[in-house]
Amino acid sequence: MTVIVNLIPQQLLMYAGLINLNKGVFMNKLFLLTLLFTSFSYSDIDLGDDFEAGDLVSAEEFNLKFGKLKKVVGEIKDSDIIGVWDCISYKESVNYVDGSYEIVNGGNGQVGNGYFYSNSGTITFSESDEESSLNSPKQFTISRSDVLNDTGHDEGFYTLLLNKLHFFTSSNGNISFSNSFHIQFIQENKLSFEPTKESNNYPNPNVVCEKVS
């Protein structure tokens, strides 16, 4: 299916989905559009080239762009996070400098001339089946156990539920809850982690992860 883009503002046309959609689909996408505009202040999404007046736009191209928008403002799926992520944790350093964030201890040290120090590590989220992580918890490994929280583990299990990642660890066959984070896409392949009030083990409050594979 193709559509000729007219002089209606192209961004609005693209987001709302005015391309021979039935009423129900249109209303759903229009609602998503409203949510999307509230997200633009912190989201940087690469949608590719803008549509121009008179362009022929295929349904495939439109759905690809709209899928990127849904990823930011909709429910995050297991498939969105499976892979390898480079993560940076930031800590305010005016009153106290966490030793693990200093260069001598493998951290990144002070961020420029600012008031934060940083630490970094790589998290790998993997799966052994195609079940949801709610039904069948998936696996994680991390190169530094103190990136997400100060007293963390370098491997374990996780469940994604309502845009929150819940981490669990195993010791002698016993499963324990470690911590949980609200996660949010701030770019197409970049996530922010914000600890929930249920988190244990001194979770780090400023963690950003970018997908590398």
Buried (B, 14 or more C-beta within 10 A) or exposed (E): EEBEBEEEEBEEBBBBBBBEBEEEEBEEBBEBBEEBEEBEEEBEBEBEEEBEEEBEBEEEBBEEBBEBBBBBBBEBEBEBBBBBBBBBBBBBBEEEBBEBBBEEEEBBBBBEEEEBBBBBBBBBBEBEEEEBBEEBBBBBBBEBBBBBBBEBBBEBBBBBEEBBBBBBBEEEEEEEEBBBBEBBBBBBBBBBBBBEEEBBBBBBBBBBBEBEE
